[in-house]
Structures are given as structure tokens and as C-alpha cells.
């Protein structure tokens, strides 16, 4: 049972959750510099710590995804015009 792979839609949903949670952590970390109330800052730091722990757990689950996407060696040139 530990060997079960995630279905494709489950993998994509989990990927979206991981991306969203990562964005939330980054935003909370950045906003801490704007907060002057120590209690609120401590609460935000607690949220960051718990979110990082949760992200680690989610990434372990994501390893069961049935596919892998190759990482490109070069990025496409952006169109500026």
C-alpha cells in the first residue's frame, strides 16, 4: 500500500497546493518586516514554521506522482517587443 502512485489529477492538484503554500510562506516572511506588533509577528512566524513543515510532508507525498517532468537545461528567450 505504501507503493501506490498518485493519479494524474491528484498529482496536479497536489502540485497546485504546494505552489500556493510556497507563495503563502514567502508572503508571510516578507510581511513580517512590515509588522510592528510583536504578537502578530510571532504568530506569523509560527505560521511560517508550520507551513514549512507541512510543505515537507506534501513533497514526500508528491514523490509518488506517476510522472516526472524533465528540467530544461536552457530557458526560452523572452519576447520583449
Rosetta blueprint (number, residue, H / E / L):
1 X L
2 X L
3 X L
4 X L
5 X L
6 X E
7 X L
8 X H
9 X H
10 X H
11 X H
12 X H
13 X H
14 X H
15 X H
16 X H
17 X H
18 X H
19 X H
20 X H
21 X H
22 X H
23 X H
24 X H
25 X H
26 X H
27 X H
28 X H
29 X H
30 X H
31 X H
32 X H
33 X H
34 X H
35 X L
36 X L
37 X L
38 X H
39 X H
40 X H
41 X H
42 X H
43 X H
44 X H
45 X H
46 X H
47 X H
48 X H
49 X H
50 X H
51 X H
52 X H
53 X H
54 X H
55 X H
56 X H
57 X H
58 X H
59 X H
60 X H
61 X H
62 X H
63 X L
64 X L
65 X E
66 X L
67 X L
68 X L
69 X L
70 X L
71 X L
72 X L
73 X L
74 X L
75 X L
76 X L
77 X L
78 X L
79 X L
80 X L
81 X L
